[in-house]
């Protein structure tokens, strides 16, 4: 039956012609098999498609989770950096207060060592590939541990400092903790190029630039031990605050020096006015702090 021939006769309308089609018995069976096979493949593909959809959905969810984690990690990273800055500030303030009380020339003591996971370019752009995420998490952990130990050390230092402050209140009162004139520090303490010789010189104080006539105020209570002329520094006043601390004010206006040797002054009391006497390029106050005669950086004692 399969190999029999079948004839299909097709007549064309009105023309009396006809066309014959010859069919073998196996052809419909083959077509049937092919259709069944195609249906099978379709069913299989549909199943595969549904699985694929499920996987894609869970992939999307995972990606979102990873993104959320990235954001959290980055924000944690920023918070930690802020914390580190705060701790450094506290530690610096602590060191400054310590210098004031012990009145020793500042030296570099232990400071917080935590390093705030240097923000690599990828982190800064808030883009975090997978391998970086793990790296950053590990870094943050180490950083946290370091911060915790720094905080513990800082706490111990502050307790010690508190005891020192309690037993040294007199010293704290003698510390020149404010700038003697309202202006900006135009030249800091330490080596600099001389404007007169062009050679490097040691600047023994700070220069505070401001208008001529700006009041010069005593930054701490004390007694004047010098008030007069100096060829280089012009009209100069030196105040002794006790505990080996002296402060020096130079280039002041002559007529405005309001203090005499031996006179006592209180903190904030006016001792003169900013001028440009002596060797100077313009009105400014040259301000020095000396500890047992040794010039120290006046900014070490300024609070705020
Ligand atoms: Zn100066």
Boltz pocket constraint, residues with backbone or C-beta under 6 A from the ligand:
constraints:
  - pocket:
      binder: B
      contacts: [[A, 187], [A, 203], [A, 205], [A, 206], [A, 207], [A, 285], [A, 286], [A, 287]]
      max_distance: 6.0
